[in-house]
């Protein structure tokens, strides 16, 4: 089963991370690679959501570095609502988003 719910915030997050990666290629290899890795994490999270693999999504996001985990959770909250994030990830973002 596939879920084609639009995820504009997730898409913007992935796009911004890629733009940061591209801007650093040839200047700071290590930082460029970190941005690319974060972007891949976002794309993986999106794919897991779209293929309804929510348990794996939660597990994978939970294992990510703090900054990208927070960015993904906030993007999902903006796209799907704070109640969905509370029910899925256990994070209470009421009043934050």
MMTF fields as JSON, N, C-alpha, C and O atoms, coordinates in Angstrom:
{
  "mmtfVersion": "1.0.0",
  "mmtfProducer": "UNKNOWN",
  "numBonds": 387,
  "numAtoms": 388,
  "numGroups": 97,
  "numChains": 1,
  "numModels": 1,
  "chainsPerModel": [1],
  "groupsPerChain": [97],
  "chainIdList": ["A"],
  "bondAtomList": [4, 2, 8, 6, 12, 10, 16, 14, 20, 18, 24, 22, 28, 26, 32, 30, 36, 34, 40, 38, 44, 42, 48, 46, 52, 50, 56, 54, 60, 58, 64, 62, 68, 66, 72, 70, 76, 74, 80, 78, 84, 82, 88, 86, 92, 90, 96, 94, 100, 98, 104, 102, 108, 106, 112, 110, 116, 114, 120, 118, 124, 122, 128, 126, 132, 130, 136, 134, 140, 138, 144, 142, 148, 146, 152, 150, 156, 154, 160, 158, 164, 162, 168, 166, 172, 170, 176, 174, 180, 178, 184, 182, 188, 186, 192, 190, 196, 194, 200, 198, 204, 202, 208, 206, 212, 210, 216, 214, 220, 218, 224, 222, 228, 226, 232, 230, 236, 234, 240, 238, 244, 242, 248, 246, 252, 250, 256, 254, 260, 258, 264, 262, 268, 266, 272, 270, 276, 274, 280, 278, 284, 282, 288, 286, 292, 290, 296, 294, 300, 298, 304, 302, 308, 306, 312, 310, 316, 314, 320, 318, 324, 322, 328, 326, 332, 330, 336, 334, 340, 338, 344, 342, 348, 346, 352, 350, 356, 354, 360, 358, 364, 362, 368, 366, 372, 370, 376, 374, 380, 378, 384, 382],
  "bondOrderList": [1, 1, 1, 1, 1, 1, 1, 1, 1, 1, 1, 1, 1, 1, 1, 1, 1, 1, 1, 1, 1, 1, 1, 1, 1, 1, 1, 1, 1, 1, 1, 1, 1, 1, 1, 1, 1, 1, 1, 1, 1, 1, 1, 1, 1, 1, 1, 1, 1, 1, 1, 1, 1, 1, 1, 1, 1, 1, 1, 1, 1, 1, 1, 1, 1, 1, 1, 1, 1, 1, 1, 1, 1, 1, 1, 1, 1, 1, 1, 1, 1, 1, 1, 1, 1, 1, 1, 1, 1, 1, 1, 1, 1, 1, 1, 1],
  "groupList": [{"groupName": "UNK", "atomNameList": ["N", "CA", "C", "O"], "elementList": ["N", "C", "C", "O"], "formalChargeList": [0, 0, 0, 0], "bondAtomList": [1, 0, 2, 1, 3, 2], "bondOrderList": [1, 1, 2], "singleLetterCode": "X", "chemCompType": "L-PEPTIDE LINKING"}],
  "groupTypeList": [0, 0, 0, 0, 0, 0, 0, 0, 0, 0, 0, 0, 0, 0, 0, 0, 0, 0, 0, 0, 0, 0, 0, 0, 0, 0, 0, 0, 0, 0, 0, 0, 0, 0, 0, 0, 0, 0, 0, 0, 0, 0, 0, 0, 0, 0, 0, 0, 0, 0, 0, 0, 0, 0, 0, 0, 0, 0, 0, 0, 0, 0, 0, 0, 0, 0, 0, 0, 0, 0, 0, 0, 0, 0, 0, 0, 0, 0, 0, 0, 0, 0, 0, 0, 0, 0, 0, 0, 0, 0, 0, 0, 0, 0, 0, 0, 0],
  "groupIdList": [1, 2, 3, 4, 5, 6, 7, 8, 9, 10, 11, 12, 13, 14, 15, 16, 17, 18, 19, 20, 21, 22, 23, 24, 25, 26, 27, 28, 29, 30, 31, 32, 33, 34, 35, 36, 37, 38, 39, 40, 41, 42, 43, 44, 45, 46, 47, 48, 49, 50, 51, 52, 53, 54, 55, 56, 57, 58, 59, 60, 61, 62, 63, 64, 65, 66, 67, 68, 69, 70, 71, 72, 73, 74, 75, 76, 77, 78, 79, 80, 81, 82, 83, 84, 85, 86, 87, 88, 89, 90, 91, 92, 93, 94, 95, 96, 97],
  "secStructList": [7, 7, 7, 7, 7, 7, 7, 2, 2, 2, 2, 2, 2, 2, 2, 2, 2, 2, 2, 2, 2, 2, 2, 2, 6, 6, 6, 7, 2, 2, 2, 2, 2, 2, 2, 2, 2, 2, 2, 2, 2, 2, 2, 2, 2, 2, 2, 2, 2, 2, 6, 6, 7, 2, 2, 2, 2, 2, 2, 2, 2, 2, 6, 1, 7, 2, 2, 2, 2, 2, 2, 2, 2, 2, 2, 2, 2, 2, 2, 2, 7, 2, 2, 2, 2, 2, 2, 2, 2, 7, 7, 7, 7, 6, 6, 6, 7],
  "xCoordList": [0.844, 0.0, 0.89, 1.857, 0.552, 1.323, 0.498, -0.718, 1.162, 0.528, 1.078, 2.267, 0.223, 0.664, 0.293, 0.115, 0.175, -0.078, 1.055, 2.227, 0.721, 1.786, 2.576, 2.009, 3.854, 4.734, 5.619, 6.829, 5.033, 5.829, 6.968, 8.033, 6.773, 7.842, 8.987, 10.159, 8.641, 9.665, 10.429, 11.655, 9.708, 10.363, 11.269, 12.381, 10.805, 11.631, 12.881, 13.963, 12.736, 13.878, 14.916, 16.105, 14.477, 15.406, 16.079, 17.284, 15.303, 15.844, 16.875, 17.934, 16.573, 17.507, 18.803, 19.886, 18.689, 19.888, 20.743, 21.97, 20.091, 20.841, 21.526, 22.669, 20.828, 21.427, 22.642, 23.647, 22.558, 23.706, 24.857, 26.015, 24.534, 25.553, 26.266, 27.495, 25.484, 26.049, 26.925, 27.983, 26.495, 27.26, 28.612, 29.514, 28.757, 29.999, 30.922, 32.066, 30.415, 31.249, 32.462, 32.326, 33.633, 34.88, 35.418, 36.527, 34.636, 35.063, 35.295, 36.316, 34.351, 34.43, 33.807, 32.605, 34.634, 34.157, 33.373, 32.293, 33.909, 33.265, 31.879, 30.928, 31.766, 30.463, 29.492, 28.309, 29.985, 29.138, 28.565, 27.387, 29.391, 28.938, 27.924, 27.006, 28.08, 27.091, 25.724, 24.698, 25.714, 24.45, 23.833, 22.62, 24.653, 24.149, 23.566, 22.523, 24.236, 23.744, 22.408, 21.487, 22.308, 21.047, 19.936, 18.811, 20.245, 19.238, 18.78, 17.586, 19.714, 19.341, 18.447, 17.526, 18.708, 17.85, 16.427, 15.458, 16.311, 14.987, 14.266, 13.088, 14.974, 14.361, 13.964, 12.925, 14.781, 14.423, 13.168, 12.282, 13.095, 11.919, 10.669, 9.613, 10.783, 9.657, 9.203, 8.005, 10.151, 9.817, 9.131, 8.16, 9.63, 9.007, 7.579, 6.685, 7.36, 6.002, 5.118, 4.005, 5.608, 4.801, 4.487, 3.501, 5.309, 5.048, 4.44, 4.407, 3.967, 3.248, 4.069, 3.516, 5.38, 6.263, 6.535, 7.672, 5.474, 5.539, 6.412, 7.153, 6.346, 7.185, 8.665, 9.458, 9.046, 10.435, 10.803, 11.923, 9.874, 10.091, 10.431, 11.413, 9.634, 9.845, 11.198, 11.945, 11.511, 12.781, 13.962, 14.913, 13.899, 15.014, 15.206, 16.336, 14.12, 14.22, 14.773, 15.586, 14.338, 14.823, 16.334, 16.968, 16.915, 18.352, 19.201, 20.429, 18.559, 19.291, 19.92, 19.527, 20.913, 21.49, 20.381, 19.378, 20.581, 19.55, 19.045, 17.834, 19.933, 19.479, 18.621, 17.604, 19.0, 18.187, 16.912, 15.869, 16.983, 15.771, 14.749, 13.574, 15.204, 14.29, 13.739, 12.553, 14.577, 14.127, 13.071, 12.082, 13.267, 12.297, 10.987, 9.917, 11.056, 9.836, 9.062, 7.836, 9.749, 9.086, 8.461, 7.345, 9.167, 8.607, 7.358, 6.362, 7.4, 6.198, 5.063, 3.906, 5.369, 4.33, 3.695, 2.48, 4.495, 3.953, 3.135, 2.138, 3.543, 2.829, 1.594, 0.567, 1.678, 0.621, -0.066, -1.086, 0.485, -0.128, 0.576, 1.194, 0.464, 1.126, 0.504, 1.187, -0.772, -1.41, -0.819, -0.586, -0.574, 0.03, 1.422, 1.777, 2.197, 3.543, 3.462, 4.241, 2.536, 2.359, 2.012, 2.603, 1.055, 0.615, 1.687, 1.792, 2.482, 3.45, 4.802, 5.344, 5.341, 6.686, 6.708, 7.717, 5.587, 5.535, 6.028, 6.196, 6.264, 6.73, 5.539, 4.703, 5.461, 4.385, 4.887, 5.692, 4.405, 4.795, 3.685, 3.765, 2.628, 1.55, 2.112, 2.842, 1.761, 2.246, 3.587, 4.013, 4.261, 5.56, 5.408, 6.116, 4.49, 4.247, 2.946, 2.534],
  "yCoordList": [-1.179, 0.0, 1.242, 1.329, 2.182, 3.424, 4.595, 4.638, 5.535, 6.729, 7.924, 8.233, 8.576, 9.697, 11.047, 12.024, 11.105, 12.369, 13.343, 12.997, 14.549, 15.517, 15.854, 16.008, 15.961, 16.283, 17.464, 17.298, 18.664, 19.805, 20.184, 20.586, 20.066, 20.418, 19.405, 19.778, 18.134, 17.1, 17.334, 17.236, 17.641, 17.91, 19.13, 19.113, 20.185, 21.396, 21.105, 21.602, 20.307, 19.95, 19.206, 19.515, 18.24, 17.487, 18.404, 18.306, 19.289, 20.223, 21.168, 21.399, 21.706, 22.628, 21.926, 22.498, 20.699, 19.95, 19.684, 19.749, 19.383, 19.15, 20.432, 20.398, 21.552, 22.827, 23.145, 23.651, 22.857, 23.055, 22.144, 22.561, 20.903, 19.955, 20.491, 20.551, 20.874, 21.351, 22.579, 22.705, 23.481, 24.71, 24.443, 25.276, 23.286, 22.977, 22.016, 21.802, 21.442, 20.522, 21.291, 22.365, 20.737, 21.369, 22.376, 22.884, 22.667, 23.632, 22.95, 23.169, 22.133, 21.435, 20.054, 19.868, 19.104, 17.765, 17.121, 16.572, 17.185, 16.521, 17.087, 16.333, 18.404, 19.026, 18.753, 18.509, 18.793, 18.485, 17.075, 16.852, 16.136, 14.758, 14.617, 13.802, 15.397, 15.363, 15.835, 15.249, 16.895, 17.372, 16.318, 16.109, 15.66, 14.611, 13.449, 12.901, 13.083, 12.001, 12.387, 11.573, 13.613, 14.079, 14.058, 13.655, 14.49, 14.466, 13.039, 12.788, 12.114, 10.715, 10.209, 9.429, 10.642, 10.266, 10.783, 10.077, 12.012, 12.597, 11.809, 11.479, 11.513, 10.761, 9.356, 8.846, 8.726, 7.412, 7.497, 6.649, 8.518, 8.701, 8.912, 8.352, 9.704, 9.948, 8.644, 8.371, 7.836, 6.58, 5.624, 4.958, 5.559, 4.69, 5.139, 4.305, 6.442, 6.955, 6.595, 6.099, 6.842, 6.615, 5.142, 4.815, 4.26, 2.826, 2.231, 1.014, 3.109, 2.731, 1.824, 0.963, 2.021, 1.284, 2.153, 2.539, 2.444, 3.417, 2.934, 3.731, 1.67, 1.166, 1.323, 1.713, 1.028, 1.194, 2.667, 3.039, 3.511, 4.955, 5.453, 6.17, 5.08, 5.518, 5.017, 5.775, 3.758, 3.182, 3.902, 4.28, 4.092, 4.738, 6.181, 6.613, 6.927, 8.329, 8.403, 9.274, 7.506, 7.49, 7.287, 7.767, 6.587, 6.305, 7.39, 7.312, 8.397, 9.462, 10.442, 10.523, 11.186, 12.277, 13.261, 13.386, 13.944, 14.816, 15.864, 16.022, 16.584, 17.713, 17.272, 17.906, 16.2, 15.769, 15.093, 15.206, 14.395, 13.789, 14.877, 14.754, 15.942, 17.039, 17.699, 18.021, 17.904, 18.542, 17.69, 18.223, 16.389, 15.488, 15.477, 15.56, 15.376, 15.344, 16.649, 16.626, 17.774, 19.07, 19.164, 19.663, 18.692, 18.718, 17.851, 18.255, 16.666, 15.822, 16.516, 16.423, 17.195, 17.905, 18.996, 19.189, 19.702, 20.75, 20.146, 20.73, 18.991, 18.346, 17.582, 17.614, 16.899, 15.973, 16.343, 15.754, 17.307, 17.768, 17.242, 16.177, 18.028, 17.66, 16.416, 15.673, 16.184, 14.985, 13.724, 12.735, 13.758, 12.608, 12.341, 11.192, 13.388, 13.233, 12.684, 11.803, 13.19, 12.701, 11.213, 10.424, 10.837, 9.443, 8.521, 7.363, 9.029, 8.194, 8.141, 7.06, 9.294, 9.377, 9.572, 9.308, 10.036, 10.287, 11.662, 11.926, 12.548, 13.899, 14.846, 14.869, 15.609, 16.596, 17.945, 18.611, 18.333, 19.596, 20.634, 21.668, 20.348, 21.338, 22.645, 22.676, 23.723, 25.046, 25.385, 26.54, 24.392, 24.629, 24.818, 25.615, 24.087, 24.154, 24.879, 25.057],
  "zCoordList": [0.0, 0.0, 0.0, 0.756, -0.846, -0.932, -0.445, -0.637, 0.183, 0.697, -0.079, 0.003, -0.816, -1.644, -1.046, -1.775, 0.284, 0.964, 0.621, 0.771, 0.165, -0.126, 1.142, 2.223, 0.988, 2.112, 1.733, 1.576, 1.581, 1.124, 2.062, 1.594, 3.366, 4.316, 4.259, 4.317, 4.145, 3.992, 2.686, 2.655, 1.617, 0.336, 0.417, -0.111, 1.071, 1.233, 2.059, 1.747, 3.103, 3.93, 3.091, 3.159, 2.312, 1.459, 0.439, 0.211, -0.166, -1.165, -0.541, -1.124, 0.622, 1.296, 1.702, 1.583, 2.175, 2.53, 1.299, 1.365, 0.171, -1.064, -1.542, -1.996, -1.438, -1.841, -0.964, -1.464, 0.325, 1.21, 0.813, 0.802, 0.488, 0.038, -1.205, -1.254, -2.195, -3.464, -3.242, -3.858, -2.371, -2.142, -1.488, -1.567, -0.843, -0.132, -0.886, -0.486, -1.977, -2.754, -3.269, -3.854, -3.048, -3.462, -2.463, -2.625, -1.431, -0.408, 0.933, 1.584, 1.332, 2.614, 2.427, 2.618, 2.054, 1.711, 2.857, 2.637, 4.07, 5.199, 5.489, 5.695, 5.504, 5.766, 4.62, 4.854, 3.388, 2.236, 2.362, 2.081, 2.78, 2.937, 4.07, 3.979, 5.128, 6.216, 5.729, 6.077, 4.923, 4.361, 3.449, 3.472, 2.654, 1.761, 2.571, 2.216, 3.645, 4.504, 5.147, 5.205, 5.623, 6.212, 5.17, 5.468, 3.956, 2.886, 2.623, 2.461, 2.58, 2.371, 3.5, 3.257, 4.722, 5.842, 5.64, 5.918, 5.155, 4.902, 3.809, 3.947, 2.733, 1.635, 2.072, 1.651, 2.913, 3.442, 4.31, 4.209, 5.161, 6.013, 5.159, 5.453, 4.122, 3.22, 2.567, 2.504, 2.079, 1.434, 2.415, 2.057, 3.635, 4.631, 4.93, 5.071, 5.026, 5.234, 4.053, 4.233, 2.851, 1.646, 1.415, 0.755, 1.95, 1.803, 3.078, 3.26, 3.943, 5.168, 6.089, 6.773, 6.103, 7.008, 8.244, 8.516, 8.97, 10.057, 11.211, 11.788, 11.559, 12.658, 12.312, 13.169, 11.073, 10.648, 10.59, 10.938, 10.154, 10.136, 11.535, 11.719, 12.504, 13.887, 14.398, 15.017, 14.144, 14.608, 13.96, 14.644, 12.638, 11.927, 12.37, 12.599, 12.492, 12.915, 14.335, 14.646, 15.178, 16.566, 16.649, 17.589, 15.685, 15.694, 15.032, 15.05, 14.452, 13.761, 14.747, 15.91, 14.245, 15.028, 15.401, 14.698, 16.505, 17.062, 16.084, 15.935, 15.415, 14.597, 13.418, 13.138, 12.718, 11.582, 12.071, 11.428, 13.192, 13.767, 14.083, 13.737, 14.741, 15.076, 13.822, 13.764, 12.825, 11.584, 10.886, 10.382, 10.853, 10.217, 10.985, 10.383, 12.304, 13.126, 12.97, 12.854, 12.966, 12.793, 11.404, 11.259, 10.392, 9.028, 8.946, 8.345, 9.543, 9.555, 10.312, 9.902, 11.389, 12.145, 11.296, 11.342, 10.531, 9.658, 8.528, 8.105, 8.039, 6.936, 7.389, 6.712, 8.52, 8.929, 10.232, 10.592, 10.928, 12.167, 13.404, 13.393, 14.475, 15.726, 16.356, 17.061, 16.113, 16.67, 16.044, 16.739, 14.724, 14.049, 14.624, 14.886, 14.818, 15.379, 16.8, 17.163, 17.606, 18.978, 18.963, 19.7, 18.121, 18.058, 17.486, 17.892, 16.545, 15.836, 16.526, 16.758, 16.85, 17.414, 18.928, 19.582, 19.475, 20.903, 21.315, 22.506, 20.346, 20.655, 20.729, 19.826, 21.781, 21.94, 21.421, 22.071, 20.256, 19.649, 19.693, 19.03, 20.493, 20.623, 21.145, 22.136, 20.461, 20.824, 20.229, 20.269, 19.675, 19.037, 17.534, 16.919, 16.964, 15.51, 15.278, 14.132]
}
